[in-house]
Amino acid sequence: QVQLVESGGGLVQPGGSLRLSCAASGSIFSLNYMAWYRQAPGKQRELVASITSAGNTNYVDSVKGRFTISRDNAKNTVYLQMNSLKPEDTAVYYCYAFGAYWGQGTQVTVSS
């Protein structure tokens, strides 16, 4: 079993920044691959960024150059640094670990 607890969401103005955190516990194997997804109202959940235990990363095109995923293996924590936020980034952001483990989600709202 894997438990994922997200934090760091909130309301921010366009152009602002937020950092999301995902603290993980449980199966170390599942933590080899972790990711952030998001789901906006009326839309499907989409992969935003992923990272392996070796530090290999991948991003959806819409966030490249603005978001950075990172991890601290000693703390079993994954981060998503979000800069230059846009209204279209508004969504519930979910942490994911290999094996279909999900966090509870954290709301990010970008609005003036």
N, C-alpha and C positions, 0 to 999 in steps of 0.2 A: 504493500500500500504506500501511496505517496500523498502527502498533504501539502497544499500550496496556499499561501496566504499573501494576497496582494495588498499594497498600500501606495499612497502617493497621488491618487487622483484628485480632481477638484475643478474649480472654475478658473479660467485664465483668459486674458485678452488675446486677440490675434497678435501674432508676433512674439508671444511669451513662451516660457519654458516650463516643463514639469519633468520630474523624474519618478518613474514607477519602480517599485521594488516587489520582488516575489521571493519570499522565504520558503524554502522547501525542506521537507523531512521525509524519511522513508527509504524506499529502494534506491540505492546509489545507481544501479544500472539505468533506471528510468531518467536519472538526472543527466545522463550523457547527452541527451538532446532536449533542449528547452526552447520555448518560443513564446511570443506574445501574439495574440489574436485580438481583433476588435469586431464589434458588431454595432452598427448604427441602426436607429429605428427604421424598420421596414426593409432592411437589407440583410444579406447573408453574412455570416461570420467569415472574416477574411484573415489570412496570415499576414502579419505585419513584419515580423522579424524573427529569426531563429539563430541559435548558437549551439555549437557542440562543446563537449568537454575540452576539446583541443583549441577552442576559440575560433573556429570557422563560423562565419556569419553570412546571413542572407537577408535581403530586404525586399519588400514590395516596392515597385518603381515609385509609387506616389510619396514615399517617405525617404527615399535615398538622398543623402546629403543633409537631412534634417534630424533624423532619429539615429541613435546609436544604442545597440544592445551590447551588454557586457555581463560578465559573471565573476563572482568571487567564490571559487570552489571550496575554499576553507570555511566559508560561511553558508555554503549551499544556497546562495542568493543570486538571482538574476535581476538585472536592472534594464530599464528602457529610458534613456535620456531623450526627451523630445524637445527640440528647439524650433523656432520659427513656426509655431503652431498656427493652423488655419481652422476656420469654422468647420470645414469638411473632415477634420480630425476628430470631431465630436463623436463619441461612441463609448460603449462599455468595453474596457480592455481586460482581457483574460490571460492569465498565465497558463501555460500548457507544458506538461512533461510527457516524454515518450511512454506509450502505453495507455493513452487516452485519459490522462489525469488533468483535471481542470481546477483552477482557483474559482473563487466566488465572484470575481469581477470587480472592477473599480471604475467609477464613472469619470470620464474626462469631458469637460464642456469648454469649448472655445467660443467665446462670445464677448462682444463689447457692451 
